[in-house]
């Protein structure tokens, strides 16, 4: 049986050599700004790790230029407005038969 981690018995981050980390904060610019300190601490404790951020498109400028972030992945909320089916066609409606 594997050892279960008890509350407060966390692994020493300095023992972790290289890992990929994704920090997700999609909304609220103020929260994204406050999250920026997380990147600094993670990079300090695990300097060889790849640390990426996933944010809304509008929040990207807040994190750009941060040397502790490897990549900034962006979610564009405008994708919801795209129409994937031509007018008159939809997955719910069958295609009209041609004469």
N, C-alpha and C positions, 0 to 999 in steps of 0.2 A: 504494500500500500504506500502510495506516494506521500511525502510529508506535505501537509497543508500549511499554508502561510497563515499565521495568526495575526490578528490586528496589531499593528505596530511593529511587526517582525518583517520589515520590508527588505528587499535585497539591497546591497550596497551598490549604488550606481557606478562607482569607480571600478567595480569588478566586471562591469559590462563593457567590453571593448568597442564593438561596433554594432550598431542597430539602426534600423530605419524607423523613424517616428513621424507620425502625421498628427498635427494639431488642427482640430476642426473647430472653427468659430464662424458661423455663417452670418449672424445678424449683429446689429447694434455696433456702430463704429466705436463707441466708448469701450465696449467689452473687448473688441479687437485690439484697441490701443493698450488696454490693461493686460491683455494676453502677451504682449510683446516681451514682458519681463520673463515669461516662461521660457522663451527661446534662449535668452541669455543664460539662465540657470541650467537648462538642459545641455547647452553647448559647453558650458564650463565643466559640468560633471562628466560629460561623455563627448569629448572633443572630436573623436573620430566618427561619430554618428552622423547620419543624414537626417536632418530635421526639416520637414516640409510643413507648409501651412495650406489649409483649404478654406477659402473665404468667398463671400459674394464679390462680384466684379467691382463694385463701388468701394469696397474696403481694401482692395489691393494696394493703392497708393500709401496707405498707412504703414504697411510692412515692407514696401520696396526699399531696397538699400540696406536692410538689416543684415549684417554679415553673419549672423547666427542661423539664418534661414537658407537652406539649400535651394528650395523651389517653392514658388507660390502657385498653387493650383486654384483656378477661378471657376466659380459657378455663376453663369449668366442667367439671371431670373427671366430675361427676355425670351428664353427658349420656350417658355410656356405659351407665348403668343404665336409661335410658328404653327402653320397649318401643314400637316403632313399629307393630307389628302386633297386632291383638286375639288373644287366646288361641285356638289352633286354626288360625290363619292364619299363614303365613310365605311368603316368596318361594320357598322350596324345596318347600313342600307345595301342591298344587293345592287350590282351594276345594272344599269338599264340595258335591255336587249336592243340590238340594232335591227332595223327592218330588213 
